[in-house]
Amino acid sequence: MLDLAQVEGLGDLLEAETEAQRRQALRVLSGALGAKVDRWREALIRAAALLEATIDFADEDVPVDVTPEVTGLLDEVAASLRSEIDGVSVAERIRDGFEVAIVGPPNAGKSTLLNHLAGREAAITSEHAGTTRDVIEVRMDLEGLPVTFLDTAGLRESADEVETIGIARAVARAEAADLRVFLLDDTGQTQGLAPGLEDIVLRGKADLADGPGHGVSGLTGEGVADLVAQISTTLEGRASRTVTATRERHAEAMRRAGGAIAEAQNQLSLGMETAELAAEDLRRAVRALETLLGRVDVETLLDEIFSRFCLGK
């Protein structure tokens, strides 16, 4: 029988559009997350049992100080939980799609580049600056990764109220994007939006520029292949950091478990007099992990997820 995480993996597999999404969904569907949760659970139960043994059988043949073994178990589980939590945001991007914003001053060739990448006229192009007023999105499969390209309004000072709103939206979306491609005009200015370490900065409309330089042209295709390769390499590097957990629901359950473990560690730091409280904290951590796999009221949760796909109808 599938646990809740596996059912979520099945749902993701049915909705997958790219190879990266399929690989991630299959990993969850295979039960990899459940196996990892079971290992955490076993370690926590052993740690709790050791603590309780010192309480219930203090006069019998039980190690006097179980703290080193318990501490080792808790440190290992806590570190593994942190690693999984850190990877959830990347996994969500693989499922929902990375966002790449094309930014720069007006008439720098942003919309033409977007149209070239999309293979169709997704954005209106014009010789007049400020044609793009709102964010235009184009979703595509980029070397197996789901990517949404954002064509944003040209960045400049403007007295036009509508254009000013468009520029504000452009800045907000660009700042929230996973990666930014800056297309520069002859001034070479990024118009107040500072590139990040992995952002790509190019000269726009390379077909019109004089002399050599690292640029791109959506009109002729010059430099586009290199740009796509650079974007793919950057995003693939980020995608490789995903682990097993793939949803914020997973992360929240792991945070609760991690918090309970931290409280248990704090109790142990006070001495074995608080071992009973530490054991209760570990039982709370186990219960939190069990919700991750849907072992609490699982039938209701499974019915809700299966209903999304009208299975069996």
Contacts in CASP RR format, 6 or more apart in sequence:
PFRMAT RR
TARGET T0000
AUTHOR 0000-0000-0000
METHOD contacts of the structure
MODEL  1
MLDLAQVEGLGDLLEAETEAQRRQALRVLSGALGAKVDRWREALIRAAAL
LEATIDFADEDVPVDVTPEVTGLLDEVAASLRSEIDGVSVAERIRDGFEV
AIVGPPNAGKSTLLNHLAGREAAITSEHAGTTRDVIEVRMDLEGLPVTFL
DTAGLRESADEVETIGIARAVARAEAADLRVFLLDDTGQTQGLAPGLEDI
VLRGKADLADGPGHGVSGLTGEGVADLVAQISTTLEGRASRTVTATRERH
AEAMRRAGGAIAEAQNQLSLGMETAELAAEDLRRAVRALETLLGRVDVET
LLDEIFSRFCLGK
2 10 0 8 1.000
2 302 0 8 1.000
3 31 0 8 1.000
3 34 0 8 1.000
3 293 0 8 1.000
3 294 0 8 1.000
3 295 0 8 1.000
3 298 0 8 1.000
4 292 0 8 1.000
4 293 0 8 1.000
4 294 0 8 1.000
4 295 0 8 1.000
4 298 0 8 1.000
4 301 0 8 1.000
4 302 0 8 1.000
4 305 0 8 1.000
5 28 0 8 1.000
5 31 0 8 1.000
5 33 0 8 1.000
5 34 0 8 1.000
5 37 0 8 1.000
5 250 0 8 1.000
5 292 0 8 1.000
5 293 0 8 1.000
5 294 0 8 1.000
6 28 0 8 1.000
6 29 0 8 1.000
6 30 0 8 1.000
6 31 0 8 1.000
6 33 0 8 1.000
6 34 0 8 1.000
7 302 0 8 1.000
7 305 0 8 1.000
7 306 0 8 1.000
8 28 0 8 1.000
8 246 0 8 1.000
8 247 0 8 1.000
8 305 0 8 1.000
9 25 0 8 1.000
9 28 0 8 1.000
9 29 0 8 1.000
9 246 0 8 1.000
10 25 0 8 1.000
10 29 0 8 1.000
11 25 0 8 1.000
11 305 0 8 1.000
11 308 0 8 1.000
11 309 0 8 1.000
12 21 0 8 1.000
12 24 0 8 1.000
12 25 0 8 1.000
12 28 0 8 1.000
12 95 0 8 1.000
12 246 0 8 1.000
13 22 0 8 1.000
13 25 0 8 1.000
13 26 0 8 1.000
13 29 0 8 1.000
14 309 0 8 1.000
15 21 0 8 1.000
16 22 0 8 1.000
16 25 0 8 1.000
17 141 0 8 1.000
17 146 0 8 1.000
18 141 0 8 1.000
18 144 0 8 1.000
18 145 0 8 1.000
18 146 0 8 1.000
19 141 0 8 1.000
19 144 0 8 1.000
20 94 0 8 1.000
20 144 0 8 1.000
20 145 0 8 1.000
20 146 0 8 1.000
20 239 0 8 1.000
21 94 0 8 1.000
21 95 0 8 1.000
21 146 0 8 1.000
24 91 0 8 1.000
24 94 0 8 1.000
24 95 0 8 1.000
24 242 0 8 1.000
24 246 0 8 1.000
27 244 0 8 1.000
28 244 0 8 1.000
28 246 0 8 1.000
32 244 0 8 1.000
33 244 0 8 1.000
33 245 0 8 1.000
33 246 0 8 1.000
33 250 0 8 1.000
33 292 0 8 1.000
33 293 0 8 1.000
34 293 0 8 1.000
36 80 0 8 1.000
36 84 0 8 1.000
36 244 0 8 1.000
37 289 0 8 1.000
37 292 0 8 1.000
37 293 0 8 1.000
40 77 0 8 1.000
40 80 0 8 1.000
40 81 0 8 1.000
40 257 0 8 1.000
40 289 0 8 1.000
41 286 0 8 1.000
41 289 0 8 1.000
41 290 0 8 1.000
43 73 0 8 1.000
43 76 0 8 1.000
43 77 0 8 1.000
44 73 0 8 1.000
44 74 0 8 1.000
44 77 0 8 1.000
44 261 0 8 1.000
44 282 0 8 1.000
44 285 0 8 1.000
44 286 0 8 1.000
44 289 0 8 1.000
45 282 0 8 1.000
45 286 0 8 1.000
46 73 0 8 1.000
47 69 0 8 1.000
47 70 0 8 1.000
47 73 0 8 1.000
47 74 0 8 1.000
47 264 0 8 1.000
47 282 0 8 1.000
48 279 0 8 1.000
48 282 0 8 1.000
48 283 0 8 1.000
48 286 0 8 1.000
50 63 0 8 1.000
50 66 0 8 1.000
50 69 0 8 1.000
50 70 0 8 1.000
51 66 0 8 1.000
51 70 0 8 1.000
51 275 0 8 1.000
51 276 0 8 1.000
51 278 0 8 1.000
51 279 0 8 1.000
51 282 0 8 1.000
52 275 0 8 1.000
52 276 0 8 1.000
52 279 0 8 1.000
53 62 0 8 1.000
53 66 0 8 1.000
54 62 0 8 1.000
54 63 0 8 1.000
54 64 0 8 1.000
54 66 0 8 1.000
54 272 0 8 1.000
54 275 0 8 1.000
55 275 0 8 1.000
55 276 0 8 1.000
55 279 0 8 1.000
63 69 0 8 1.000
65 272 0 8 1.000
67 268 0 8 1.000
67 271 0 8 1.000
67 272 0 8 1.000
70 268 0 8 1.000
70 278 0 8 1.000
71 265 0 8 1.000
71 268 0 8 1.000
74 261 0 8 1.000
74 264 0 8 1.000
74 265 0 8 1.000
74 268 0 8 1.000
74 282 0 8 1.000
77 261 0 8 1.000
78 258 0 8 1.000
78 261 0 8 1.000
78 262 0 8 1.000
78 265 0 8 1.000
81 254 0 8 1.000
81 257 0 8 1.000
81 258 0 8 1.000
81 261 0 8 1.000
83 243 0 8 1.000
84 243 0 8 1.000
84 244 0 8 1.000
84 245 0 8 1.000
84 250 0 8 1.000
84 251 0 8 1.000
84 254 0 8 1.000
85 245 0 8 1.000
85 251 0 8 1.000
85 254 0 8 1.000
85 255 0 8 1.000
86 241 0 8 1.000
86 243 0 8 1.000
87 241 0 8 1.000
87 242 0 8 1.000
87 243 0 8 1.000
87 245 0 8 1.000
88 245 0 8 1.000
88 246 0 8 1.000
88 247 0 8 1.000
88 248 0 8 1.000
88 250 0 8 1.000
88 251 0 8 1.000
90 238 0 8 1.000
90 239 0 8 1.000
90 241 0 8 1.000
90 242 0 8 1.000
91 242 0 8 1.000
91 243 0 8 1.000
91 245 0 8 1.000
91 246 0 8 1.000
91 247 0 8 1.000
92 246 0 8 1.000
92 247 0 8 1.000
92 248 0 8 1.000
93 178 0 8 1.000
93 238 0 8 1.000
93 239 0 8 1.000
94 145 0 8 1.000
94 146 0 8 1.000
94 239 0 8 1.000
94 242 0 8 1.000
94 246 0 8 1.000
95 146 0 8 1.000
95 246 0 8 1.000
96 146 0 8 1.000
97 139 0 8 1.000
97 145 0 8 1.000
97 146 0 8 1.000
97 147 0 8 1.000
97 148 0 8 1.000
98 145 0 8 1.000
98 146 0 8 1.000
98 147 0 8 1.000
98 148 0 8 1.000
98 178 0 8 1.000
98 179 0 8 1.000
98 235 0 8 1.000
98 238 0 8 1.000
99 147 0 8 1.000
99 148 0 8 1.000
99 150 0 8 1.000
99 173 0 8 1.000
99 176 0 8 1.000
99 177 0 8 1.000
99 178 0 8 1.000
99 179 0 8 1.000
100 147 0 8 1.000
100 148 0 8 1.000
100 149 0 8 1.000
100 150 0 8 1.000
100 177 0 8 1.000
100 178 0 8 1.000
100 179 0 8 1.000
100 180 0 8 1.000
100 181 0 8 1.000
100 231 0 8 1.000
100 235 0 8 1.000
101 149 0 8 1.000
101 150 0 8 1.000
101 152 0 8 1.000
101 170 0 8 1.000
101 173 0 8 1.000
101 174 0 8 1.000
101 177 0 8 1.000
101 179 0 8 1.000
101 180 0 8 1.000
101 181 0 8 1.000
102 110 0 8 1.000
102 113 0 8 1.000
102 114 0 8 1.000
102 149 0 8 1.000
102 150 0 8 1.000
102 151 0 8 1.000
102 152 0 8 1.000
102 180 0 8 1.000
102 181 0 8 1.000
102 183 0 8 1.000
103 110 0 8 1.000
103 152 0 8 1.000
103 154 0 8 1.000
103 155 0 8 1.000
103 170 0 8 1.000
103 174 0 8 1.000
103 180 0 8 1.000
103 181 0 8 1.000
103 182 0 8 1.000
103 183 0 8 1.000
103 190 0 8 1.000
103 193 0 8 1.000
104 110 0 8 1.000
104 152 0 8 1.000
104 154 0 8 1.000
104 155 0 8 1.000
104 182 0 8 1.000
104 183 0 8 1.000
104 184 0 8 1.000
104 185 0 8 1.000
104 190 0 8 1.000
104 191 0 8 1.000
104 193 0 8 1.000
105 129 0 8 1.000
105 154 0 8 1.000
105 155 0 8 1.000
105 156 0 8 1.000
105 184 0 8 1.000
105 185 0 8 1.000
105 187 0 8 1.000
105 189 0 8 1.000
105 191 0 8 1.000
106 129 0 8 1.000
106 130 0 8 1.000
106 131 0 8 1.000
106 153 0 8 1.000
106 154 0 8 1.000
106 155 0 8 1.000
106 156 0 8 1.000
107 127 0 8 1.000
107 128 0 8 1.000
107 129 0 8 1.000
107 130 0 8 1.000
107 131 0 8 1.000
107 154 0 8 1.000
107 185 0 8 1.000
108 154 0 8 1.000
108 183 0 8 1.000
108 184 0 8 1.000
108 185 0 8 1.000
108 204 0 8 1.000
108 205 0 8 1.000
109 125 0 8 1.000
109 183 0 8 1.000
109 204 0 8 1.000
109 205 0 8 1.000
109 218 0 8 1.000
110 123 0 8 1.000
110 132 0 8 1.000
110 151 0 8 1.000
110 152 0 8 1.000
110 154 0 8 1.000
110 183 0 8 1.000
111 123 0 8 1.000
111 124 0 8 1.000
111 125 0 8 1.000
111 131 0 8 1.000
111 132 0 8 1.000
111 136 0 8 1.000
111 151 0 8 1.000
112 125 0 8 1.000
112 205 0 8 1.000
112 217 0 8 1.000
112 218 0 8 1.000
112 219 0 8 1.000
113 181 0 8 1.000
113 183 0 8 1.000
113 204 0 8 1.000
113 216 0 8 1.000
113 217 0 8 1.000
113 218 0 8 1.000
113 224 0 8 1.000
114 122 0 8 1.000
114 123 0 8 1.000
114 136 0 8 1.000
114 138 0 8 1.000
114 149 0 8 1.000
114 151 0 8 1.000
115 121 0 8 1.000
115 122 0 8 1.000
115 123 0 8 1.000
115 125 0 8 1.000
115 218 0 8 1.000
116 218 0 8 1.000
116 219 0 8 1.000
116 221 0 8 1.000
116 224 0 8 1.000
117 138 0 8 1.000
117 140 0 8 1.000
117 149 0 8 1.000
117 224 0 8 1.000
117 228 0 8 1.000
118 138 0 8 1.000
118 140 0 8 1.000
118 149 0 8 1.000
122 136 0 8 1.000
122 138 0 8 1.000
122 151 0 8 1.000
123 132 0 8 1.000
123 136 0 8 1.000
123 151 0 8 1.000
124 131 0 8 1.000
124 132 0 8 1.000
125 131 0 8 1.000
129 154 0 8 1.000
129 156 0 8 1.000
130 153 0 8 1.000
130 154 0 8 1.000
130 163 0 8 1.000
132 151 0 8 1.000
132 152 0 8 1.000
132 153 0 8 1.000
132 154 0 8 1.000
133 153 0 8 1.000
133 162 0 8 1.000
133 163 0 8 1.000
133 165 0 8 1.000
133 166 0 8 1.000
134 153 0 8 1.000
134 166 0 8 1.000
134 169 0 8 1.000
135 150 0 8 1.000
135 151 0 8 1.000
135 152 0 8 1.000
135 153 0 8 1.000
135 166 0 8 1.000
135 169 0 8 1.000
135 170 0 8 1.000
135 173 0 8 1.000
136 150 0 8 1.000
136 151 0 8 1.000
137 148 0 8 1.000
137 149 0 8 1.000
137 150 0 8 1.000
137 151 0 8 1.000
138 148 0 8 1.000
138 149 0 8 1.000
138 151 0 8 1.000
139 146 0 8 1.000
139 147 0 8 1.000
139 148 0 8 1.000
139 149 0 8 1.000
140 147 0 8 1.000
140 148 0 8 1.000
140 149 0 8 1.000
141 147 0 8 1.000
142 228 0 8 1.000
142 231 0 8 1.000
142 232 0 8 1.000
142 235 0 8 1.000
143 228 0 8 1.000
143 232 0 8 1.000
143 236 0 8 1.000
145 232 0 8 1.000
145 235 0 8 1.000
145 236 0 8 1.000
145 239 0 8 1.000
147 231 0 8 1.000
147 235 0 8 1.000
150 173 0 8 1.000
150 174 0 8 1.000
150 177 0 8 1.000
152 169 0 8 1.000
152 170 0 8 1.000
152 173 0 8 1.000
152 174 0 8 1.000
153 163 0 8 1.000
153 166 0 8 1.000
153 167 0 8 1.000
153 169 0 8 1.000
153 170 0 8 1.000
154 167 0 8 1.000
154 170 0 8 1.000
154 191 0 8 1.000
155 167 0 8 1.000
155 170 0 8 1.000
155 171 0 8 1.000
155 190 0 8 1.000
155 191 0 8 1.000
155 192 0 8 1.000
155 193 0 8 1.000
156 167 0 8 1.000
156 191 0 8 1.000
158 164 0 8 1.000
158 167 0 8 1.000
171 193 0 8 1.000
174 180 0 8 1.000
174 193 0 8 1.000
175 193 0 8 1.000
178 235 0 8 1.000
178 238 0 8 1.000
179 198 0 8 1.000
179 199 0 8 1.000
179 200 0 8 1.000
179 231 0 8 1.000
179 234 0 8 1.000
179 235 0 8 1.000
180 193 0 8 1.000
180 195 0 8 1.000
180 196 0 8 1.000
180 199 0 8 1.000
180 200 0 8 1.000
181 199 0 8 1.000
181 200 0 8 1.000
181 202 0 8 1.000
181 227 0 8 1.000
181 231 0 8 1.000
182 190 0 8 1.000
182 193 0 8 1.000
182 195 0 8 1.000
182 199 0 8 1.000
182 200 0 8 1.000
182 201 0 8 1.000
182 202 0 8 1.000
183 202 0 8 1.000
183 203 0 8 1.000
183 204 0 8 1.000
183 205 0 8 1.000
183 216 0 8 1.000
184 190 0 8 1.000
184 201 0 8 1.000
184 202 0 8 1.000
184 203 0 8 1.000
184 204 0 8 1.000
185 204 0 8 1.000
185 205 0 8 1.000
188 203 0 8 1.000
190 201 0 8 1.000
195 201 0 8 1.000
198 234 0 8 1.000
200 227 0 8 1.000
200 230 0 8 1.000
200 231 0 8 1.000
200 234 0 8 1.000
202 214 0 8 1.000
202 215 0 8 1.000
202 216 0 8 1.000
202 227 0 8 1.000
203 209 0 8 1.000
203 213 0 8 1.000
203 214 0 8 1.000
203 215 0 8 1.000
203 216 0 8 1.000
204 215 0 8 1.000
204 216 0 8 1.000
204 217 0 8 1.000
205 217 0 8 1.000
205 219 0 8 1.000
206 213 0 8 1.000
206 215 0 8 1.000
206 216 0 8 1.000
206 217 0 8 1.000
206 220 0 8 1.000
206 222 0 8 1.000
206 223 0 8 1.000
207 217 0 8 1.000
207 219 0 8 1.000
207 220 0 8 1.000
207 222 0 8 1.000
208 217 0 8 1.000
209 215 0 8 1.000
215 222 0 8 1.000
215 223 0 8 1.000
216 222 0 8 1.000
216 223 0 8 1.000
216 224 0 8 1.000
216 226 0 8 1.000
216 227 0 8 1.000
217 223 0 8 1.000
217 224 0 8 1.000
218 224 0 8 1.000
245 251 0 8 1.000
245 254 0 8 1.000
249 292 0 8 1.000
250 292 0 8 1.000
253 288 0 8 1.000
253 289 0 8 1.000
253 291 0 8 1.000
253 292 0 8 1.000
254 288 0 8 1.000
254 289 0 8 1.000
254 292 0 8 1.000
256 284 0 8 1.000
256 285 0 8 1.000
256 288 0 8 1.000
257 285 0 8 1.000
257 286 0 8 1.000
257 288 0 8 1.000
257 289 0 8 1.000
258 285 0 8 1.000
258 288 0 8 1.000
259 285 0 8 1.000
260 281 0 8 1.000
260 282 0 8 1.000
260 284 0 8 1.000
260 285 0 8 1.000
260 288 0 8 1.000
261 281 0 8 1.000
261 282 0 8 1.000
261 285 0 8 1.000
263 278 0 8 1.000
263 281 0 8 1.000
264 278 0 8 1.000
264 279 0 8 1.000
264 281 0 8 1.000
264 282 0 8 1.000
264 285 0 8 1.000
265 278 0 8 1.000
267 274 0 8 1.000
267 275 0 8 1.000
267 277 0 8 1.000
267 278 0 8 1.000
267 281 0 8 1.000
268 274 0 8 1.000
268 275 0 8 1.000
268 278 0 8 1.000
290 296 0 8 1.000
294 301 0 8 1.000
END
